[in-house]
Amino acid sequence: MAEVDGLTVAGLGGYDPAVLGNSALWQALPDVVSKLRSGAAFQSGANEPPKILSCIPDPVEGAWVIDSIAAFQQFRRKGIVSKLLEEIIEKGRQQGFKLAQINIYIGNIAAQRLYEKHGFRIIDEIRDSYFESQIGSPGMACMVRNV
């Protein structure tokens, strides 16, 4: 988290996907979304992840996953997220990771450019018409870099 004058203005997280991977996300996300809106996009059959999550790239083997990157609009383009990003990459490096991974919505050019400035490159994209109808993005891209 980053603060300016005691106000939280940006944040992100990093994790070891072997400990907190997509299965943890699949379990938590539908409950969160159902509290925020109808959650219809997150419904699924028994013993399968919600259909909307089919566009979330799998963790890259050996990668430290960086996720939930956000900043209030008035604090964007001030280097705050860049500083947080380098700090969380360093945390992954200290834990022995050789790669870092970020997943982004396809078409989020501002985010893509920021991550490219930090050495990330797109290695895969997952597109899905259902995902696009529910989220407004054609899918997700997986970006990685060496740490």
Summary of the structure (lengths in Angstrom):
residues: 147
radius of gyration: 15.7
end to end distance: 20.6
largest distance: 47.4
contacts: 408
relative contact order: 0.19
helix: 39%
strand: 29%
